[in-house]
């Protein structure tokens, strides 16, 4: 559950921009910019869903960016 809720960052070759969600923007933007990266803040990146199978049963999780519930559970 913590992994799907954690702030994300995204970078690809084109455009050459590192997109960071607010939670990691404050932590990483100055450091990445000092290394020559173009950094922008994003309101929200990828939405993910996950299912974990601990011994106690199935535990679904949904990223809060979706503003919903786990789908497919």
N, C-alpha and C positions, 0 to 999 in steps of 0.2 A: 504494500500500500504506500509506503514512504517513497518508493522509486517513482511511481506515477504522479505523485504530488510534488516532487522536487522541481525547482525552476530549471529551465532548459536553456541551452545555447545551440546555435546552428551556424555552420559556416560551410560554404561550398566555393568552388573555383570561380564561378561567375554568377552573380556579382561578387566581387572580392570584399565581402562585408561579414563581420561576425555579428550575428543577431543574438542578443541576450535578453532573457526575461528579467523583470525587475529584481527578483531575488538574487540573481547572480550578477546583474549589471553593476550594482553597487560594489560587489566584492572584486570583480575581475576587470572592469572597463579600463581603469587607469593602467593596470599592469599590461593588458593586451595592447593598448594604444602606445605605451612606451616602447613596445617591441615592433611598432610599425603597422599594427593592424588597424583597419577602419572598423569602428565599433558603433553599433546602433542598439537602442533599446527597443524591444518588441513587447507588445501587450500580451501576446500569447503565441506560442509555437505549437508543436505537435501535440495532438491529443492521443493519449494511449489508454489502453485497457489491459488488465492483467488478471490472471487467475493463478492462485497458488494452491498447491495440494499438500498441506501439512497433514500429519496423522489424524488430526481431529476432523478433517473434511475439506471441502472446497471453500476458498476465501476469494471473492471477486473484489476488484478495485477499479475505480474510474478516475482519471485525471480531473481535477476541479475545473479545468478549462472548458470541459464539455457541459458543465452545469447540469449534470444528470446523474443517472445511476449506471452501474455496470450493465452492459448489453450482452446478451448471449449467455447469461448465467442460468 
